[in-house]
Amino acid sequence: MHMKKGLFLSLIAAAVVLASCNKTLPNPEQITVNPSPLEKVGNKVNAEITGTFPEKKFAKKGVLVVTPVLKYDGQEALGEPVTYVGEKAKENGKTVNYKNGGKYMQSCSFDFVPAMMQSELYLRFEARVGKKVIEIPDLKIADGVRVTDELAQAKDNKTATTPDKFQRVIQELTEADIKFLIQSAELRSSETKSASVKDLQAALKEAKDNEKKEINKIEVAGYASPDGGMDLNEKLAQNRQKAAANFLKKDLKKNKVNNEIQANITAEDWDGFQKAMENSNMQDKDLVLRVLSMYSDPEEREAQIKNLSSVYGTIADEILPALRRSRLLLTIDLIGKSDDEIRELAKNDPAQLSVEELLYAATLTEDKAEKMAIYQKAADLYNDYRAWNAMGQLYFESGNYAEARRCYAKALDIQPNDPDVNYNAGLAAMADGDLAKAEEHFGKAAGTKANLSAAMGTLYTQKGDYAAAKKAYGDNATNNAAVQQILDEDYAAASKTLDAVKEPNATTAYLKAVVGARTNDKDAVYANLKSAIAQDANLKARAARDIEFAKFAEEAEFQAIVK
């Protein structure tokens, strides 16, 4: 609560006490304006004004109409008038007892406009006793308006990127099975000449000859079906692996490939058995699968399945033969375009690039105009929502919030529920002053990679819901969180937050100056104002008009900083 001494109630007393010609004014009274200076909260400037009517001063037939007036830039904003009347006045109003006096209480609220940053709050009076009108000049009772809440800005929140999925190296897997007869590891020509084996051999040769391809890994795995003893199956799996590996080595030698063959064996292929059963149309397959889930011991499994006489014959004929095999696996790296190739095509022939390559191309330059041009090409060619989102980010960073909103709207036409784009659209709407739309977008942004809670804190600060803002910010160390702490008059917390900001900027320094002003730390005010203005010359004009620094405004050092 801030107390202001003035002549207001003394003038009231002089105006309404007309019982004698005494022209001596009573002693000045205390009146209170809260807050003082005035502050913008949301889009309103509100104040509570209180005081006391002296005893035996308010004429019994007196009438006093009091109207708060906020004067700024040659203009006036009028608050709601309140009428006070004496005990014998005929007019309606709040009655003031002549003998005991009474309390004076009045609220005022004004719609904020930027020019109110430099303004003064006055009270305007209409006073009369009976028919006699008393002239009373307007009385200044407070200065205004603090607009520090406006330093909680949407741009303090980082936008969310929807990244490309470009991979320079893409792996291609080619597989082939060589099947064996029961309890045999002998290669059969019908198997080594199968279509899948020929395809693998062709892929191996092509990878060797193509400069854009590189052999990453060659594997040969030997398997045995899960029937028979473990020792027998283990030997079968090893022999099948060796037979297939020796066969493949001939192709490696022929194509002059020096890669080693990686060997693996599976003595009893229960995983393969289960997958084959799941994919089969066999009657009672659920019964077999239940046995697999109930028993983990291989011998117990085999025994229980063999006991299922109604289906075991079909298993032996249709399932087990396919598990007696060696598997050849060839992993090839497909080498994509180089950065230089991508840059050149993005500039001269973007249609030759995939959408992922185009989006990646934009990351190869720091020139924002070039980035924008590449994203525009990606949008034109592929209408990809990520291209529109990226353009929106660039416009947002440049302060062109209308264009940012247009691009985000295009992205949302394609992916209406994408949380990152909705988050970005909320930031742009908030920066553009559309808080309702911002809140709508943030409501669809759950799951975003960005800090949604901090953005909601900014929104609540701008709406004037400071309790919700404080809760949303939590322990975020940002300029916007510090703004809220300043508004809550928690200056120690604000100082701690500002010191912890990861990428301090001009606003960080300016807020430190505000904390200095509110805590009467002159050195902090001057040092931080100099730093803020050095980083952003536009803050010089703001500081010169900012009522936060009113107590320093006449000092030569302050004047030198804001000239």
Helices and strands as residue ranges (DSSP letters): E 2-6, H 8-16, E 29-34, E 40-41, E 44-53, E 62-72, E 75-78, E 82-85, E 94-95, E 102-111, G 114-117, E 119-129, E 132-134, E 139-144, G 148-151, G 154-156, E 169-179, H 189-192, H 195-209, E 213-223, H 230-254, E 261-266, H 270-278, H 285-294, H 298-306, H 309-314, I 315-319, G 320-323, E 325-335, H 339-348, G 350-352, H 355-361, G 362-364, H 368-382, H 385-398, H 401-414, H 419-431, H 435-442, H 452-463, H 466-473, H 479-487, H 491-500, H 506-518, H 522-535, H 539-545, G 547-552, H 556-562
